[in-house]
Amino acid sequence: MGTGLKGTAFPLERDTVLHLCIDMQRLFADQTAWQVPWLPRVLPAVVEIS
């Protein structure tokens, strides 16, 4: 039986494997309309898991 996850369409099972895809494009760091101010803070964690 699944452990479930409130508010999700599909319950997660104990043997569920998650796939994480992080799209680190330069336009999120540079001064563009897409810039996000938190990128410098999360970048070290992204580098560590890649």
PDBQT receptor file of N, H, CA, C and O in Angstrom, charges set to zero:
ATOM      1  N   MET A   1       0.855  -1.193   0.000  1.00  0.00    +0.000 N 
ATOM      2  CA  MET A   1       0.000   0.000   0.000  1.00  0.00    +0.000 C 
ATOM      3  C   MET A   1       0.892   1.244   0.000  1.00  0.00    +0.000 C 
ATOM      4  O   MET A   1       1.933   1.263   0.656  1.00  0.00    +0.000 OA
ATOM      5  N   GLY A   2       0.494   2.254  -0.716  1.00  0.00    +0.000 N 
ATOM      6  H   GLY A   2      -0.353   2.239  -1.249  1.00  0.00    +0.000 HD
ATOM      7  CA  GLY A   2       1.291   3.473  -0.843  1.00  0.00    +0.000 C 
ATOM      8  C   GLY A   2       1.301   4.320   0.406  1.00  0.00    +0.000 C 
ATOM      9  O   GLY A   2       0.379   4.274   1.221  1.00  0.00    +0.000 OA
ATOM     10  N   THR A   3       2.347   5.085   0.540  1.00  0.00    +0.000 N 
ATOM     11  H   THR A   3       3.096   5.122  -0.122  1.00  0.00    +0.000 HD
ATOM     12  CA  THR A   3       2.441   6.026   1.651  1.00  0.00    +0.000 C 
ATOM     13  C   THR A   3       1.592   7.248   1.368  1.00  0.00    +0.000 C 
ATOM     14  O   THR A   3       1.188   7.961   2.286  1.00  0.00    +0.000 OA
ATOM     15  N   GLY A   4       1.321   7.489   0.080  1.00  0.00    +0.000 N 
ATOM     16  H   GLY A   4       1.649   6.910  -0.666  1.00  0.00    +0.000 HD
ATOM     17  CA  GLY A   4       0.501   8.633  -0.315  1.00  0.00    +0.000 C 
ATOM     18  C   GLY A   4       1.231   9.944  -0.130  1.00  0.00    +0.000 C 
ATOM     19  O   GLY A   4       2.259  10.017   0.542  1.00  0.00    +0.000 OA
ATOM     20  N   LEU A   5       0.694  10.950  -0.723  1.00  0.00    +0.000 N 
ATOM     21  H   LEU A   5      -0.142  10.891  -1.269  1.00  0.00    +0.000 HD
ATOM     22  CA  LEU A   5       1.211  12.299  -0.567  1.00  0.00    +0.000 C 
ATOM     23  C   LEU A   5       0.034  13.213  -0.791  1.00  0.00    +0.000 C 
ATOM     24  O   LEU A   5      -0.472  13.329  -1.907  1.00  0.00    +0.000 OA
ATOM     25  N   LYS A   6      -0.397  13.854   0.259  1.00  0.00    +0.000 N 
ATOM     26  H   LYS A   6       0.014  13.759   1.166  1.00  0.00    +0.000 HD
ATOM     27  CA  LYS A   6      -1.595  14.683   0.206  1.00  0.00    +0.000 C 
ATOM     28  C   LYS A   6      -1.523  15.710  -0.926  1.00  0.00    +0.000 C 
ATOM     29  O   LYS A   6      -0.536  16.433  -1.066  1.00  0.00    +0.000 OA
ATOM     30  N   GLY A   7      -2.582  15.760  -1.726  1.00  0.00    +0.000 N 
ATOM     31  H   GLY A   7      -3.384  15.173  -1.612  1.00  0.00    +0.000 HD
ATOM     32  CA  GLY A   7      -2.665  16.751  -2.781  1.00  0.00    +0.000 C 
ATOM     33  C   GLY A   7      -2.010  16.347  -4.087  1.00  0.00    +0.000 C 
ATOM     34  O   GLY A   7      -1.968  17.150  -5.019  1.00  0.00    +0.000 OA
ATOM     35  N   THR A   8      -1.492  15.119  -4.189  1.00  0.00    +0.000 N 
ATOM     36  H   THR A   8      -1.526  14.467  -3.432  1.00  0.00    +0.000 HD
ATOM     37  CA  THR A   8      -0.886  14.683  -5.443  1.00  0.00    +0.000 C 
ATOM     38  C   THR A   8      -1.846  13.789  -6.211  1.00  0.00    +0.000 C 
ATOM     39  O   THR A   8      -2.734  13.169  -5.625  1.00  0.00    +0.000 OA
ATOM     40  N   ALA A   9      -1.667  13.725  -7.496  1.00  0.00    +0.000 N 
ATOM     41  H   ALA A   9      -0.945  14.228  -7.972  1.00  0.00    +0.000 HD
ATOM     42  CA  ALA A   9      -2.528  12.898  -8.344  1.00  0.00    +0.000 C 
ATOM     43  C   ALA A   9      -2.207  11.420  -8.189  1.00  0.00    +0.000 C 
ATOM     44  O   ALA A   9      -3.086  10.572  -8.345  1.00  0.00    +0.000 OA
ATOM     45  N   PHE A  10      -0.947  11.106  -7.880  1.00  0.00    +0.000 N 
ATOM     46  H   PHE A  10      -0.234  11.795  -7.754  1.00  0.00    +0.000 HD
ATOM     47  CA  PHE A  10      -0.532   9.714  -7.776  1.00  0.00    +0.000 C 
ATOM     48  C   PHE A  10       0.129   9.484  -6.424  1.00  0.00    +0.000 C 
ATOM     49  O   PHE A  10       1.043  10.221  -6.055  1.00  0.00    +0.000 OA
ATOM     50  N   PRO A  11      -0.315   8.472  -5.678  1.00  0.00    +0.000 N 
ATOM     51  CA  PRO A  11       0.341   8.192  -4.387  1.00  0.00    +0.000 C 
ATOM     52  C   PRO A  11       1.757   7.666  -4.602  1.00  0.00    +0.000 C 
ATOM     53  O   PRO A  11       2.019   6.967  -5.581  1.00  0.00    +0.000 OA
ATOM     54  N   LEU A  12       2.658   7.995  -3.702  1.00  0.00    +0.000 N 
ATOM     55  H   LEU A  12       2.445   8.562  -2.907  1.00  0.00    +0.000 HD
ATOM     56  CA  LEU A  12       4.029   7.502  -3.771  1.00  0.00    +0.000 C 
ATOM     57  C   LEU A  12       4.126   6.187  -3.013  1.00  0.00    +0.000 C 
ATOM     58  O   LEU A  12       3.657   6.080  -1.879  1.00  0.00    +0.000 OA
ATOM     59  N   GLU A  13       4.726   5.201  -3.632  1.00  0.00    +0.000 N 
ATOM     60  H   GLU A  13       5.106   5.288  -4.553  1.00  0.00    +0.000 HD
ATOM     61  CA  GLU A  13       4.950   3.915  -2.999  1.00  0.00    +0.000 C 
ATOM     62  C   GLU A  13       6.305   3.938  -2.302  1.00  0.00    +0.000 C 
ATOM     63  O   GLU A  13       7.126   4.813  -2.577  1.00  0.00    +0.000 OA
ATOM     64  N   ARG A  14       6.546   2.996  -1.412  1.00  0.00    +0.000 N 
ATOM     65  H   ARG A  14       5.879   2.285  -1.188  1.00  0.00    +0.000 HD
ATOM     66  CA  ARG A  14       7.830   2.931  -0.711  1.00  0.00    +0.000 C 
ATOM     67  C   ARG A  14       8.990   2.708  -1.682  1.00  0.00    +0.000 C 
ATOM     68  O   ARG A  14      10.112   3.132  -1.406  1.00  0.00    +0.000 OA
ATOM     69  N   ASP A  15       8.737   2.055  -2.803  1.00  0.00    +0.000 N 
ATOM     70  H   ASP A  15       7.825   1.711  -3.027  1.00  0.00    +0.000 HD
ATOM     71  CA  ASP A  15       9.802   1.786  -3.768  1.00  0.00    +0.000 C 
ATOM     72  C   ASP A  15       9.826   2.797  -4.913  1.00  0.00    +0.000 C 
ATOM     73  O   ASP A  15      10.442   2.551  -5.950  1.00  0.00    +0.000 OA
ATOM     74  N   THR A  16       9.153   3.935  -4.725  1.00  0.00    +0.000 N 
ATOM     75  H   THR A  16       8.653   4.135  -3.882  1.00  0.00    +0.000 HD
ATOM     76  CA  THR A  16       9.138   4.977  -5.750  1.00  0.00    +0.000 C 
ATOM     77  C   THR A  16      10.541   5.553  -5.931  1.00  0.00    +0.000 C 
ATOM     78  O   THR A  16      11.242   5.828  -4.957  1.00  0.00    +0.000 OA
ATOM     79  N   VAL A  17      10.931   5.729  -7.173  1.00  0.00    +0.000 N 
ATOM     80  H   VAL A  17      10.361   5.506  -7.964  1.00  0.00    +0.000 HD
ATOM     81  CA  VAL A  17      12.204   6.363  -7.498  1.00  0.00    +0.000 C 
ATOM     82  C   VAL A  17      11.876   7.729  -8.093  1.00  0.00    +0.000 C 
ATOM     83  O   VAL A  17      11.108   7.829  -9.050  1.00  0.00    +0.000 OA
ATOM     84  N   LEU A  18      12.456   8.764  -7.529  1.00  0.00    +0.000 N 
ATOM     85  H   LEU A  18      13.080   8.682  -6.752  1.00  0.00    +0.000 HD
ATOM     86  CA  LEU A  18      12.212  10.112  -8.020  1.00  0.00    +0.000 C 
ATOM     87  C   LEU A  18      13.312  10.525  -8.982  1.00  0.00    +0.000 C 
ATOM     88  O   LEU A  18      14.482  10.199  -8.780  1.00  0.00    +0.000 OA
ATOM     89  N   HIS A  19      12.934  11.237 -10.016  1.00  0.00    +0.000 N 
ATOM     90  H   HIS A  19      11.984  11.502 -10.180  1.00  0.00    +0.000 HD
ATOM     91  CA  HIS A  19      13.879  11.788 -10.984  1.00  0.00    +0.000 C 
ATOM     92  C   HIS A  19      13.830  13.304 -10.835  1.00  0.00    +0.000 C 
ATOM     93  O   HIS A  19      12.765  13.911 -10.950  1.00  0.00    +0.000 OA
ATOM     94  N   LEU A  20      14.968  13.901 -10.582  1.00  0.00    +0.000 N 
ATOM     95  H   LEU A  20      15.833  13.408 -10.488  1.00  0.00    +0.000 HD
ATOM     96  CA  LEU A  20      15.055  15.342 -10.397  1.00  0.00    +0.000 C 
ATOM     97  C   LEU A  20      15.782  15.944 -11.588  1.00  0.00    +0.000 C 
ATOM     98  O   LEU A  20      16.911  15.561 -11.891  1.00  0.00    +0.000 OA
ATOM     99  N   CYS A  21      15.144  16.873 -12.255  1.00  0.00    +0.000 N 
ATOM    100  H   CYS A  21      14.226  17.184 -12.009  1.00  0.00    +0.000 HD
ATOM    101  CA  CYS A  21      15.745  17.554 -13.401  1.00  0.00    +0.000 C 
ATOM    102  C   CYS A  21      15.821  19.043 -13.083  1.00  0.00    +0.000 C 
ATOM    103  O   CYS A  21      14.795  19.694 -12.888  1.00  0.00    +0.000 OA
ATOM    104  N   ILE A  22      17.022  19.572 -13.031  1.00  0.00    +0.000 N 
ATOM    105  H   ILE A  22      17.856  19.043 -13.188  1.00  0.00    +0.000 HD
ATOM    106  CA  ILE A  22      17.222  20.982 -12.722  1.00  0.00    +0.000 C 
ATOM    107  C   ILE A  22      17.772  21.665 -13.963  1.00  0.00    +0.000 C 
ATOM    108  O   ILE A  22      18.836  21.300 -14.463  1.00  0.00    +0.000 OA
ATOM    109  N   ASP A  23      17.049  22.645 -14.450  1.00  0.00    +0.000 N 
ATOM    110  H   ASP A  23      16.185  22.941 -14.044  1.00  0.00    +0.000 HD
ATOM    111  CA  ASP A  23      17.407  23.344 -15.674  1.00  0.00    +0.000 C 
ATOM    112  C   ASP A  23      18.102  24.652 -15.319  1.00  0.00    +0.000 C 
ATOM    113  O   ASP A  23      17.451  25.686 -15.173  1.00  0.00    +0.000 OA
ATOM    114  N   MET A  24      19.411  24.607 -15.181  1.00  0.00    +0.000 N 
ATOM    115  H   MET A  24      19.941  23.767 -15.299  1.00  0.00    +0.000 HD
ATOM    116  CA  MET A  24      20.186  25.771 -14.771  1.00  0.00    +0.000 C 
ATOM    117  C   MET A  24      20.658  26.531 -16.014  1.00  0.00    +0.000 C 
ATOM    118  O   MET A  24      21.756  26.295 -16.518  1.00  0.00    +0.000 OA
ATOM    119  N   GLN A  25      19.833  27.425 -16.488  1.00  0.00    +0.000 N 
ATOM    120  H   GLN A  25      18.941  27.617 -16.078  1.00  0.00    +0.000 HD
ATOM    121  CA  GLN A  25      20.189  28.226 -17.649  1.00  0.00    +0.000 C 
ATOM    122  C   GLN A  25      20.705  29.590 -17.199  1.00  0.00    +0.000 C 
ATOM    123  O   GLN A  25      20.251  30.148 -16.200  1.00  0.00    +0.000 OA
ATOM    124  N   ARG A  26      21.651  30.102 -17.950  1.00  0.00    +0.000 N 
ATOM    125  H   ARG A  26      22.019  29.648 -18.761  1.00  0.00    +0.000 HD
ATOM    126  CA  ARG A  26      22.287  31.377 -17.614  1.00  0.00    +0.000 C 
ATOM    127  C   ARG A  26      21.281  32.529 -17.527  1.00  0.00    +0.000 C 
ATOM    128  O   ARG A  26      21.489  33.469 -16.759  1.00  0.00    +0.000 OA
ATOM    129  N   LEU A  27      20.199  32.467 -18.301  1.00  0.00    +0.000 N 
ATOM    130  H   LEU A  27      20.031  31.703 -18.924  1.00  0.00    +0.000 HD
ATOM    131  CA  LEU A  27      19.244  33.576 -18.303  1.00  0.00    +0.000 C 
ATOM    132  C   LEU A  27      18.563  33.763 -16.950  1.00  0.00    +0.000 C 
ATOM    133  O   LEU A  27      18.001  34.825 -16.680  1.00  0.00    +0.000 OA
ATOM    134  N   PHE A  28      18.611  32.745 -16.103  1.00  0.00    +0.000 N 
ATOM    135  H   PHE A  28      19.067  31.883 -16.322  1.00  0.00    +0.000 HD
ATOM    136  CA  PHE A  28      18.051  32.888 -14.754  1.00  0.00    +0.000 C 
ATOM    137  C   PHE A  28      19.004  33.629 -13.822  1.00  0.00    +0.000 C 
ATOM    138  O   PHE A  28      18.579  34.141 -12.786  1.00  0.00    +0.000 OA
ATOM    139  N   ALA A  29      20.284  33.691 -14.177  1.00  0.00    +0.000 N 
ATOM    140  H   ALA A  29      20.628  33.275 -15.019  1.00  0.00    +0.000 HD
ATOM    141  CA  ALA A  29      21.287  34.381 -13.362  1.00  0.00    +0.000 C 
ATOM    142  C   ALA A  29      21.564  35.794 -13.866  1.00  0.00    +0.000 C 
ATOM    143  O   ALA A  29      21.753  36.720 -13.077  1.00  0.00    +0.000 OA
ATOM    144  N   ASP A  30      21.585  35.949 -15.187  1.00  0.00    +0.000 N 
ATOM    145  H   ASP A  30      21.431  35.197 -15.828  1.00  0.00    +0.000 HD
ATOM    146  CA  ASP A  30      21.887  37.255 -15.775  1.00  0.00    +0.000 C 
ATOM    147  C   ASP A  30      20.718  38.229 -15.605  1.00  0.00    +0.000 C 
ATOM    148  O   ASP A  30      19.601  37.824 -15.281  1.00  0.00    +0.000 OA
ATOM    149  N   GLN A  31      20.984  39.487 -15.824  1.00  0.00    +0.000 N 
ATOM    150  H   GLN A  31      21.891  39.816 -16.087  1.00  0.00    +0.000 HD
ATOM    151  CA  GLN A  31      19.928  40.495 -15.712  1.00  0.00    +0.000 C 
ATOM    152  C   GLN A  31      19.035  40.443 -16.943  1.00  0.00    +0.000 C 
ATOM    153  O   GLN A  31      19.219  41.188 -17.906  1.00  0.00    +0.000 OA
ATOM    154  N   THR A  32      18.059  39.536 -16.881  1.00  0.00    +0.000 N 
ATOM    155  H   THR A  32      17.910  38.931 -16.099  1.00  0.00    +0.000 HD
ATOM    156  CA  THR A  32      17.073  39.367 -17.941  1.00  0.00    +0.000 C 
ATOM    157  C   THR A  32      15.693  39.420 -17.300  1.00  0.00    +0.000 C 
ATOM    158  O   THR A  32      15.574  39.515 -16.079  1.00  0.00    +0.000 OA
ATOM    159  N   ALA A  33      14.677  39.361 -18.102  1.00  0.00    +0.000 N 
ATOM    160  H   ALA A  33      14.773  39.284 -19.094  1.00  0.00    +0.000 HD
ATOM    161  CA  ALA A  33      13.318  39.315 -17.564  1.00  0.00    +0.000 C 
ATOM    162  C   ALA A  33      13.072  38.036 -16.761  1.00  0.00    +0.000 C 
ATOM    163  O   ALA A  33      12.140  37.969 -15.959  1.00  0.00    +0.000 OA
ATOM    164  N   TRP A  34      13.911  37.028 -16.982  1.00  0.00    +0.000 N 
ATOM    165  H   TRP A  34      14.668  37.083 -17.633  1.00  0.00    +0.000 HD
ATOM    166  CA  TRP A  34      13.751  35.734 -16.308  1.00  0.00    +0.000 C 
ATOM    167  C   TRP A  34      14.617  35.598 -15.058  1.00  0.00    +0.000 C 
ATOM    168  O   TRP A  34      14.574  34.555 -14.406  1.00  0.00    +0.000 OA
ATOM    169  N   GLN A  35      15.391  36.602 -14.709  1.00  0.00    +0.000 N 
ATOM    170  H   GLN A  35      15.427  37.449 -15.239  1.00  0.00    +0.000 HD
ATOM    171  CA  GLN A  35      16.314  36.525 -13.567  1.00  0.00    +0.000 C 
ATOM    172  C   GLN A  35      15.569  36.206 -12.277  1.00  0.00    +0.000 C 
ATOM    173  O   GLN A  35      14.496  36.746 -12.009  1.00  0.00    +0.000 OA
ATOM    174  N   VAL A  36      16.156  35.329 -11.495  1.00  0.00    +0.000 N 
ATOM    175  H   VAL A  36      17.028  34.891 -11.713  1.00  0.00    +0.000 HD
ATOM    176  CA  VAL A  36      15.591  35.005 -10.181  1.00  0.00    +0.000 C 
ATOM    177  C   VAL A  36      16.620  35.361  -9.108  1.00  0.00    +0.000 C 
ATOM    178  O   VAL A  36      17.773  34.940  -9.198  1.00  0.00    +0.000 OA
ATOM    179  N   PRO A  37      16.222  36.124  -8.106  1.00  0.00    +0.000 N 
ATOM    180  CA  PRO A  37      17.175  36.619  -7.116  1.00  0.00    +0.000 C 
ATOM    181  C   PRO A  37      17.759  35.529  -6.215  1.00  0.00    +0.000 C 
ATOM    182  O   PRO A  37      18.817  35.732  -5.619  1.00  0.00    +0.000 OA
ATOM    183  N   TRP A  38      17.098  34.389  -6.106  1.00  0.00    +0.000 N 
ATOM    184  H   TRP A  38      16.239  34.224  -6.590  1.00  0.00    +0.000 HD
ATOM    185  CA  TRP A  38      17.565  33.337  -5.207  1.00  0.00    +0.000 C 
ATOM    186  C   TRP A  38      18.567  32.386  -5.847  1.00  0.00    +0.000 C 
ATOM    187  O   TRP A  38      19.102  31.518  -5.156  1.00  0.00    +0.000 OA
ATOM    188  N   LEU A  39      18.840  32.517  -7.143  1.00  0.00    +0.000 N 
ATOM    189  H   LEU A  39      18.406  33.222  -7.704  1.00  0.00    +0.000 HD
ATOM    190  CA  LEU A  39      19.735  31.580  -7.818  1.00  0.00    +0.000 C 
ATOM    191  C   LEU A  39      21.127  31.494  -7.180  1.00  0.00    +0.000 C 
ATOM    192  O   LEU A  39      21.614  30.381  -6.984  1.00  0.00    +0.000 OA
ATOM    193  N   PRO A  40      21.790  32.601  -6.847  1.00  0.00    +0.000 N 
ATOM    194  CA  PRO A  40      23.116  32.482  -6.220  1.00  0.00    +0.000 C 
ATOM    195  C   PRO A  40      23.091  31.702  -4.897  1.00  0.00    +0.000 C 
ATOM    196  O   PRO A  40      24.076  31.064  -4.527  1.00  0.00    +0.000 OA
ATOM    197  N   ARG A  41      21.981  31.760  -4.206  1.00  0.00    +0.000 N 
ATOM    198  H   ARG A  41      21.180  32.279  -4.506  1.00  0.00    +0.000 HD
ATOM    199  CA  ARG A  41      21.878  31.052  -2.924  1.00  0.00    +0.000 C 
ATOM    200  C   ARG A  41      21.745  29.546  -3.114  1.00  0.00    +0.000 C 
ATOM    201  O   ARG A  41      22.280  28.779  -2.314  1.00  0.00    +0.000 OA
ATOM    202  N   VAL A  42      21.039  29.105  -4.163  1.00  0.00    +0.000 N 
ATOM    203  H   VAL A  42      20.604  29.729  -4.813  1.00  0.00    +0.000 HD
ATOM    204  CA  VAL A  42      20.821  27.664  -4.358  1.00  0.00    +0.000 C 
ATOM    205  C   VAL A  42      21.878  27.007  -5.239  1.00  0.00    +0.000 C 
ATOM    206  O   VAL A  42      21.992  25.781  -5.256  1.00  0.00    +0.000 OA
ATOM    207  N   LEU A  43      22.652  27.807  -5.970  1.00  0.00    +0.000 N 
ATOM    208  H   LEU A  43      22.560  28.802  -5.956  1.00  0.00    +0.000 HD
ATOM    209  CA  LEU A  43      23.644  27.261  -6.889  1.00  0.00    +0.000 C 
ATOM    210  C   LEU A  43      24.619  26.270  -6.235  1.00  0.00    +0.000 C 
ATOM    211  O   LEU A  43      24.872  25.215  -6.817  1.00  0.00    +0.000 OA
ATOM    212  N   PRO A  44      25.170  26.559  -5.067  1.00  0.00    +0.000 N 
ATOM    213  CA  PRO A  44      26.103  25.580  -4.465  1.00  0.00    +0.000 C 
ATOM    214  C   PRO A  44      25.438  24.211  -4.214  1.00  0.00    +0.000 C 
ATOM    215  O   PRO A  44      26.086  23.177  -4.376  1.00  0.00    +0.000 OA
ATOM    216  N   ALA A  45      24.193  24.197  -3.834  1.00  0.00    +0.000 N 
ATOM    217  H   ALA A  45      23.667  25.037  -3.702  1.00  0.00    +0.000 HD
ATOM    218  CA  ALA A  45      23.505  22.924  -3.601  1.00  0.00    +0.000 C 
ATOM    219  C   ALA A  45      23.296  22.174  -4.916  1.00  0.00    +0.000 C 
ATOM    220  O   ALA A  45      23.426  20.950  -4.963  1.00  0.00    +0.000 OA
ATOM    221  N   VAL A  46      22.973  22.908  -5.982  1.00  0.00    +0.000 N 
ATOM    222  H   VAL A  46      22.868  23.902  -5.944  1.00  0.00    +0.000 HD
ATOM    223  CA  VAL A  46      22.794  22.279  -7.296  1.00  0.00    +0.000 C 
ATOM    224  C   VAL A  46      24.108  21.693  -7.782  1.00  0.00    +0.000 C 
ATOM    225  O   VAL A  46      24.133  20.577  -8.302  1.00  0.00    +0.000 OA
ATOM    226  N   VAL A  47      25.186  22.419  -7.622  1.00  0.00    +0.000 N 
ATOM    227  H   VAL A  47      25.166  23.325  -7.199  1.00  0.00    +0.000 HD
ATOM    228  CA  VAL A  47      26.499  21.932  -8.028  1.00  0.00    +0.000 C 
ATOM    229  C   VAL A  47      26.862  20.675  -7.232  1.00  0.00    +0.000 C 
ATOM    230  O   VAL A  47      27.429  19.732  -7.783  1.00  0.00    +0.000 OA
ATOM    231  N   GLU A  48      26.540  20.662  -5.961  1.00  0.00    +0.000 N 
ATOM    232  H   GLU A  48      26.079  21.428  -5.513  1.00  0.00    +0.000 HD
ATOM    233  CA  GLU A  48      26.866  19.508  -5.114  1.00  0.00    +0.000 C 
ATOM    234  C   GLU A  48      26.148  18.237  -5.541  1.00  0.00    +0.000 C 
ATOM    235  O   GLU A  48      26.731  17.154  -5.472  1.00  0.00    +0.000 OA
ATOM    236  N   ILE A  49      24.905  18.340  -5.979  1.00  0.00    +0.000 N 
ATOM    237  H   ILE A  49      24.432  19.219  -6.035  1.00  0.00    +0.000 HD
ATOM    238  CA  ILE A  49      24.159  17.136  -6.352  1.00  0.00    +0.000 C 
ATOM    239  C   ILE A  49      24.351  16.747  -7.816  1.00  0.00    +0.000 C 
ATOM    240  O   ILE A  49      23.899  15.681  -8.233  1.00  0.00    +0.000 OA
ATOM    241  N   SER A  50      25.006  17.587  -8.591  1.00  0.00    +0.000 N 
ATOM    242  H   SER A  50      25.373  18.453  -8.253  1.00  0.00    +0.000 HD
ATOM    243  CA  SER A  50      25.156  17.255 -10.018  1.00  0.00    +0.000 C 
ATOM    244  C   SER A  50      26.377  16.416 -10.271  1.00  0.00    +0.000 C 
ATOM    245  O   SER A  50      26.649  16.051 -11.414  1.00  0.00    +0.000 OA
TER     246      SER A  50
